[in-house]
Amino acid sequence: MEPPAPPPRIAVVGPGAIGLSIAAGLLGAGRAHVTLCARTPFDELVVESGSDAFRGRPRVVTRPDDAGDVDWVLLATKAHQTEGAASWLRALVGRGARVAVAQNGVEHEARVRPFVGDAEVVPVVVQCPAEGLSPGRARRNGPLLLTVPDGAAGRAFLALFEGADARVECASDFTTVAWSKLCLNVTAAVAALTGLPMGVVRRPDVAALTRGLVDEAVRVGRAEGARLDDGLAASIVGAIAAGRPDAQPSLVRVAIARRPLEYDARNGAIVRAGARHGIATPLNGAVTALLAALSDGFERGSTLRVGAVRRVSVHDPPLTPTTSPSGGVTSGGASATRGRGR
C-alpha cells in the first residue's frame, strides 16, 4: 500500500483582499501547507463574510529567501504590481513549482512569463467581491469563484481546493470566460475618472460612453476567439444602472485612496489586442490615457483630489454643449456654479 501523498505546499504572493480570501479557503479545507508572502508581517489572517469570520495563523514571510520550496505559487497581486513581485516569483519557481495567476485581464501568462522562465502558468479568472481592511484582514461580500482552463494543470489546481469555501471550475472555453470578465471590468473606468460610484452610469451620457467601452471590448474579444453576445454591452450597463448606485469596484476605491491604478490590464488590454487585429478602440484608448495620467499623478503625489473639480449627483441632467455669444463652447443643462470646483 502506497503512503498518502504529502500535502501540497502553496505560496500566496499578494495577500490583499483576493489573496487572503483564497488563502482562507485553502486553510479552512486543511489539506495544504500555505505560506503567505507579504511586504508587511501580520500575526493572524481574518476574512470576514457576512456575520462570520474565518481566522487562521498561516506562515507569513516577508523575504523571498525565507519562503522555501513550494509546489504552487498563487500570484494574487494587482496586475500592475506583478513586476514588483518579480523577486518572489523568481525565488519560488526555481524548483518546478506551477504558477497560478489570479489577476484581472486576459494577459496572465504574458505578464508573468519574464519572471517565471519556463514554469507552467495557469491563468485564473477570479469572481469575488472583496475588499482589504488592513494587513492580514479582508472582507468578502460574496462567494469566491475561480475559473481555470480545462486540462491537466487546471484539474490539478481544482484539486487544491477540495473541501474549501470556494468554487473552482475548469472551463473548456476559458477565452470566453476571461473576455466576459474583462468586458465588465472596463466599465469601472467611468467611475474612477469621475470620482463617483457606479451609479454615475444612470446618466444617459455616461451610460452611452460605458456601452461604447464594452462594445469595443466585445469586438476585440471576438477577434481573439471569445463568444460574446451582441447585447452584452447593453446587458452589462443595464445591470449596473439597476444595481446599487453607491457601488464602488476596486478600481474606484483605489482611485479614492489615491494609489496607482490597475488600468493597463483592463482598458489598456483592449487597446493592445485591438491593434493586433486592426480594430479601432478610440474610447478605451482615451480612457486608458486619462487613467494613466491620473495614476501617474498619484505616484508623484499630485495635489488634485479625485472628483474635486466637479461633483454632481448621479441624478443630475446630462450636460449639453451650447455655443456662447463669443463663439466658445459652454456646458448647458446644469447651473454654472456646479461646474466650479471647491
Secondary structure as the mmCIF struct_conf table of DSSP 4:
data_model
#
loop_
_struct_conf.conf_type_id
_struct_conf.id
_struct_conf.beg_label_comp_id
_struct_conf.beg_label_asym_id
_struct_conf.beg_label_seq_id
_struct_conf.end_label_comp_id
_struct_conf.end_label_asym_id
_struct_conf.end_label_seq_id
HELX_LH_PP_P HELX_LH_PP_P1 GLU A 2 PRO A 8
STRN STRN1 ARG A 9 VAL A 13
BEND BEND1 GLY A 16 GLY A 16
HELX_RH_AL_P HELX_RH_AL_P1 ALA A 17 ALA A 29
TURN_TY1_P TURN_TY1_P1 GLY A 30 GLY A 30
BEND BEND2 ALA A 32 ALA A 32
STRN STRN2 HIS A 33 CYS A 37
BEND BEND3 ARG A 39 THR A 40
BEND BEND4 ASP A 43 ASP A 43
STRN STRN3 LEU A 45 SER A 49
TURN_TY1_P TURN_TY1_P2 GLY A 50 SER A 51
STRN STRN4 ASP A 52 GLY A 56
STRN STRN5 ARG A 59 VAL A 61
BEND BEND5 THR A 62 ARG A 63
HELX_RH_3T_P HELX_RH_3T_P1 PRO A 64 ASP A 66
BEND BEND6 ALA A 67 ALA A 67
BEND BEND7 ASP A 71 ASP A 71
STRN STRN6 TRP A 72 LEU A 75
BEND BEND8 THR A 77 THR A 77
HELX_RH_3T_P HELX_RH_3T_P2 ALA A 79 GLN A 81
TURN_TY1_P TURN_TY1_P3 THR A 82 THR A 82
HELX_RH_3T_P HELX_RH_3T_P3 GLU A 83 ALA A 85
HELX_RH_AL_P HELX_RH_AL_P2 ALA A 86 LEU A 92
HELX_RH_3T_P HELX_RH_3T_P4 VAL A 93 ARG A 95
BEND BEND9 GLY A 96 GLY A 96
STRN STRN7 ARG A 98 ALA A 102
BEND BEND10 ASN A 104 VAL A 106
HELX_RH_AL_P HELX_RH_AL_P3 HIS A 108 VAL A 116
TURN_TY1_P TURN_TY1_P4 GLY A 117 ASP A 118
STRN STRN8 VAL A 121 GLN A 127
STRN STRN9 ALA A 130 SER A 134
TURN_TY1_P TURN_TY1_P5 PRO A 135 GLY A 136
STRN STRN10 ARG A 137 ARG A 140
BEND BEND11 GLY A 142 GLY A 142
STRN STRN11 LEU A 145 PRO A 149
BEND BEND12 ASP A 150 GLY A 151
HELX_RH_AL_P HELX_RH_AL_P4 ALA A 152 LEU A 160
TURN_TY1_P TURN_TY1_P6 PHE A 161 GLY A 163
BEND BEND13 ALA A 164 ALA A 166
STRN STRN12 ARG A 167 ALA A 171
TURN_TY1_P TURN_TY1_P7 SER A 172 ASP A 173
HELX_RH_AL_P HELX_RH_AL_P5 PHE A 174 ASN A 185
TURN_TY1_P TURN_TY1_P8 VAL A 186 THR A 187
HELX_RH_AL_P HELX_RH_AL_P6 ALA A 188 THR A 194
TURN_TY1_P TURN_TY1_P9 GLY A 195 GLY A 195
HELX_RH_3T_P HELX_RH_3T_P5 MET A 198 ARG A 202
BEND BEND14 ARG A 203 ARG A 203
HELX_RH_AL_P HELX_RH_AL_P7 PRO A 204 ALA A 223
TURN_TY1_P TURN_TY1_P10 GLU A 224 GLY A 225
TURN_TY1_P TURN_TY1_P11 ASP A 230 GLY A 231
HELX_RH_AL_P HELX_RH_AL_P8 LEU A 232 ALA A 242
BEND BEND15 GLY A 243 GLY A 243
TURN_TY1_P TURN_TY1_P12 PRO A 245 ASP A 246
HELX_RH_AL_P HELX_RH_AL_P9 SER A 250 ILE A 256
TURN_TY1_P TURN_TY1_P13 ALA A 257 ARG A 258
HELX_RH_PI_P HELX_RH_PI_P1 ASP A 264 GLY A 268
HELX_RH_AL_P HELX_RH_AL_P10 ALA A 269 HIS A 277
TURN_TY1_P TURN_TY1_P14 GLY A 278 GLY A 278
HELX_RH_AL_P HELX_RH_AL_P11 PRO A 282 ARG A 300
TURN_TY1_P TURN_TY1_P15 GLY A 301 GLY A 301
BEND BEND16 THR A 303 THR A 303
HELX_LH_PP_P HELX_LH_PP_P2 LEU A 304 ARG A 305
TURN_TY1_P TURN_TY1_P16 VAL A 306 GLY A 307
BEND BEND17 VAL A 309 VAL A 309
TURN_TY1_P TURN_TY1_P17 VAL A 314 HIS A 315
BEND BEND18 ASP A 316 ASP A 316
HELX_LH_PP_P HELX_LH_PP_P3 PRO A 317 LEU A 319
STRN STRN13 THR A 320 THR A 323
TURN_TY1_P TURN_TY1_P18 PRO A 325 SER A 326
BEND BEND19 GLY A 327 GLY A 327
STRN STRN14 VAL A 329 GLY A 332
BEND BEND20 GLY A 333 ALA A 334
HELX_RH_3T_P HELX_RH_3T_P6 ALA A 336 GLY A 339
BEND BEND21 ARG A 340 ARG A 340
#
